[in-house]
Amino acid sequence: MASFVGLAPRWVPLLRIETLAGVGQFFVFVMMLLLLYVDQRGATLLLVGAFMICNAFLTLASVYLGDAFYGMGFLGATIIGAIFGWFLLNARLQRLEYLTFMAQPMG
């Protein structure tokens, strides 16, 4: 399959890693959108900031480790971001009624 699209066999493992990382990034974006839907801008900022910091540090570490680890930093950041986003969203959804009705003005 890789030769069909003109990809060198050397880059096939990176393609597999980045495909998994793309799925992880999709889950991070879903968590982000759901947090924005329930008007949790602070939690969304926390999620995006944590993802950005994890992505920067883990990507630098994977580049430092060499060719065999290319893409692992992004994959790790998406996994961490998706799990962290799940916990943030779950905590907000458990208190959704309180957060919704307590934010309303009193007449």
C-alpha positions in Angstrom: 0.0 0.0 0.0 2.8 2.4 0.9 4.5 1.9 -2.5 1.2 2.5 -4.2 1.1 6.1 -2.9 4.8 6.6 -3.3 5.8 6.4 0.3 9.2 5.0 1.2 9.0 1.9 3.4 11.1 3.7 6.0 8.2 6.1 6.7 5.4 3.5 7.1 5.8 3.2 10.9 5.6 7.0 11.2 2.4 7.0 9.1 0.9 4.4 11.4 1.8 6.4 14.5 0.5 9.7 13.0 -2.7 8.0 12.0 -3.3 7.0 15.6 -2.3 10.4 16.8 -4.8 11.9 14.4 -7.5 9.8 16.1 -6.3 11.1 19.5 -6.4 14.7 18.3 -10.0 14.1 17.1 -10.9 13.1 20.6 -9.2 16.1 22.1 -11.2 18.3 19.7 -14.4 16.6 20.6 -13.8 17.1 24.3 -12.9 20.7 23.6 -16.1 21.3 21.6 -18.3 19.6 24.2 -16.7 21.8 26.9 -17.4 24.9 24.8 -21.0 23.7 24.2 -21.7 23.7 28.0 -20.0 27.1 28.2 -16.9 26.0 30.1 -14.3 28.3 28.6 -11.9 28.1 31.5 -11.8 24.3 31.4 -11.4 24.5 27.6 -8.4 26.8 28.0 -6.9 24.5 30.5 -7.3 21.5 28.2 -5.8 23.3 25.2 -3.0 24.7 27.3 -2.2 21.3 28.7 -2.3 19.7 25.2 0.0 22.5 23.9 2.6 22.1 26.7 2.5 18.3 26.5 2.8 18.4 22.7 5.8 20.8 22.9 7.8 18.9 25.5 7.0 15.4 24.2 7.7 16.3 20.6 11.1 17.8 21.6 11.9 14.7 23.5 10.9 12.4 20.6 13.0 14.5 18.2 16.0 14.3 20.6 15.6 10.5 20.9 16.0 10.1 17.1 14.2 8.7 14.1 12.7 5.7 15.8 10.7 8.0 18.1 9.4 10.5 15.5 5.7 11.1 16.1 5.6 9.5 19.5 5.5 12.9 21.2 2.4 14.0 19.3 0.8 10.6 20.0 1.6 10.9 23.7 0.2 14.5 23.8 -3.0 13.5 22.1 -3.5 10.5 24.5 -2.8 12.7 27.5 -5.0 15.5 26.2 -7.9 13.1 25.4 -7.8 11.5 28.9 -7.5 14.9 30.6 -10.3 16.3 28.5 -12.5 13.3 29.4 -12.0 13.9 33.1 -12.6 17.7 32.7 -15.8 17.0 30.7 -17.0 14.3 33.1 -16.6 16.6 36.1 -18.5 19.4 34.4 -21.3 17.2 33.2 -21.9 15.8 36.7 -22.5 19.4 37.9 -24.3 20.6 34.8 -27.6 21.4 36.4 -25.9 23.4 39.2 -23.6 25.2 36.8 -26.5 26.0 34.4 -29.0 27.3 36.9 -26.7 29.1 39.3 -25.3 31.1 36.4 -28.7 32.7 35.7 -29.5 36.2 36.9 -32.0 36.6 39.7 -34.8 38.4 37.8 
